[in-house]
Amino acid sequence: MISEPEMAGEFDAPYARDVLVQSGPQVAGDRPPRTPRPGGKWLWALGGAVVASAVWGAVLFSDGPRDGAPDMHGYQLGQDPCGAVGLKSIGAAISPREPAERFEAEMLRHAALDRAQCSIPLRSESGQKRPDKGWTVGYTVRVEIALHKKTDPGAEFEAERNATDLGVEPGTAIEAVPELGDKAYLLSPESGELELRVLEGGAVLSLRLSPYTAFEGDGQLPDDAAELPDLAPHKAAMISDMRDLMTDLKS
């Protein structure tokens, strides 16, 4: 590195043509050596800095703003986001949704987050009318849609993949679902539910299928309580209905 006294010495040196004194005859075309301009290397360094700044500016312009906002992939919450949940596959495999008992969506709209939650009851098993007495099996689908518009939810999605509404259940079976969003997991907790969670950019979506039993009759409940059905055969239906929901929320 050039020290300060040497820099001052260079700039103080006079720029003048030297005079050669020769004892013999001067040869035509001979010229005395030229003293280089002391500012030449500084001009070169300045030019290099300008070029580097121009290149860096072009990179920033081509990459766009780096504000950390996630890609929303076209997801939007309409006035009735739960109306987009058709449940065609689940309806064909288990029972259709109950049109007369649909709950309104719980909505949150904010500059940083849009969220919708709703529960969709299904008809009784095989679409039959509830009996006057005895046990029946019913189902409910819980839908949750969260659109994170300011921060990337990827880290939280991965950290909470084995957490359910009942807390962190060590016995929860977790299966990765390929080719569905950026990441997708099927959770089978010991409580007997089945939940499908999907992450795509700033969107986090969930479908949770929950069975329940109900007894119709008077007096004390009988000892032969109905068992909750196994939901494992309905995993493909959950994935199919999730794909439909993702498509509808982007349209």
N, C-alpha and C positions, 0 to 999 in steps of 0.2 A: 504494500500500500504506500502511496506517495505521501511523505510527511509535509506538514504545512510550510516549513521554510523552503523546501525544494520547489513547492508549487509557486511560492512567491518569486523565487529566483527565476523560474522559467518565464513567468509573465513579465518580469522586469528586463529580460534580455532584449536589447534593441533589435528591431527588424530592419536591417540595412544590408546593402550589397557590399561585400568585402572587396578591397583593392589588392590585386596581386602585383608584386614588384618582381620582375624577372630580369636576370642579368643578360639573358640572350634575347634574340628576336621573338616577339609574340607570334604564336601560331594562330592563323585565322580560324575562327570558330571556337577557340577556347573561351570558356566562360567560368568565372569563379563559382565555387559551390554555393548553393542557396541554403540559407538557414531555414529549416522548416517552421511553418507557423505553429506557435506553441498551442494554439487552441484547436488544432486539427483533431487530436484524439478525443477531445471533449465533444466536438461536434458529432463524431462518429458514435460515441456512446449515447448522446442524446437522440440521434436518429434511431439507434437500436431500441431504445426505450419506447419511442413513439410507435415503432412497428409492433413491439410486444404488446403494448396497450391496445392497439387496433385489433390484433388477433384475439386477445382475451375478450374484448368487447364483442367481437363477432361470435365467439363461443357462447357467451351469455345470451346473446340475442337469439341464437339458433336453438339453445336449450330451453328458452322461456324462463319465466320467473321461478325462483326456487323458494317458495313460501311454505313448503311442506304439506300443502293441502292434498288429500288423496283424490284419486280418479273416481268419479261417481258412476262412470260407465252408463250414463243416461238414466239412472234410477230416479224416480220421482214419486212422491206420495200425492195421490189425487184426493178428492173429497171423500171417497169411500174405498180406501186401500184394501180393506178386508173383503170387499165385494169382488176383488180380483182373484180371491182364493176359490177356485172352482171345486177342488177335491174330487176330480173325476175318477182318478185311479183308486183313491181310498174309498170313494162311494161304490165303485164296482166291486172292490175286494171285501168291504165290510158292510157299509150301509151308507146311503146318501145323506147329505147334510139336511138338517131340519130347517126348511124355509120359514116356518112360522115362529121360531124361537131364536133368531139370530140377534146376538148382542151388538150394540153399537161399538165402534172402535174407540179406544182411548188414544187421543191424539196429542202430540206435542210438536209444536213448530217453533224453531229457533234458528238464528243465523248460524249456529255451530252444529245443531243436531235436529233432525226430524225423526220422530218416533211414532209408531202405531202398534197397538196391541189389541187383540180381540180373541174371544173364545167362540168357537162354532160347534154347537151340539149336533150330534148325528142321531138318526132315528134308531129305534130299538133294533135289536139283532134281527137280521133278515128282513128288515122293514116291516115287521109285523106289529100289530097293535099290542100294547102292554096287556098282559093277562090281569084278571081281577085279583088273583092271588098267586103268590109264588115269586121266585127270583127272576130278575131280568138283568141282562148285561147291556150297558150303554157305553158310548164313547164321546169324547170331546177332543177337538183339535184346537190347540192354543197357537196363535200366530203372533210373531213378534218381528217387526221390521224397524231397523235403526239405520239412518243415513247420517254418517259422520262427515260433515262438510269442511271441517277445519283441521282435524288431527287424524292420523292414521290409526285405526283400531286393531291393526294386525297383531301387535304384541299382546294386548289384552285378550284377544280372541284365542290365541295360543295358550296363554296362561290359565284361562278359565275353561278349557275344553273338558275337564272332568268335574266341573262344578254344576250342580243342578239347583232347583228351587229349595231342595232339602239340605243344601250344603254340599261339601265335598264328600262324595261317597266312594270309599276305596274299592268297593265291589262293582263299580260301573264299568261295563265293557265299552270300549271305544274303537270304532272302525273308521279308517280313512276312506273317503269316497273319492275316487279319481274322476277327473274331467268334469268337475262341478265347481264353478267359480275359481277363486284362487286357492282356497282350502275348504274342505267340507268334512264333517265328522258325524257319524251316527252313534248316539249314546243309548245304551240299554242299561239303565240303573236297576238296582234290586227292587225298587218300588213297583216295577212292572210297566213303566212307561217306555215310550220310544221317541227319541228326539233327534231331529236332523238340523244341524247348524251349518251355515254357509257364509264364507267371507269372500267378497269380491270388491276390491278397491276399498272405498269408504262405506260400503253397504254390508250389514250383518243381518242375516235372515234366519228365522228359526220356525220349524213346524214341530209341535209336540203332541203326540197321540197318547191319550190317557183313557184307559178303560175304567169302568166302575160297575158296581152291582147295586141293585135296588130291590127291595122287597115290597110287594103289594099285598096288603092284608091287614087284618086286625089282630090285636093281642101281641103276645111275646114272639120275638123272632125265633124261627126254628133253628135247630142245631146244624142242619145240613146247609150251610151257607154256600152260595155259588162261588166257584173259583174264577179268578181273573183269567182271561184268555191270554195265550202266548201271542205276542205281537211280531215275533221274528219273521213270519211269512209275509208281513206287510211292508218290509223295508223297500222293496222295489217300487211299491205304490207311493211311498213317501217321497222317494227321489223323483219320480215322474211328476208328482204334483208340485214339488219345489221348482222343477224346471219351468213348468207352466207359470208359476207365480213370478219367477224372475223375468220371464219374457213379458208378462203383462205389466209389470212395474216399469219396464223400459219403454213401453209403447205410448 
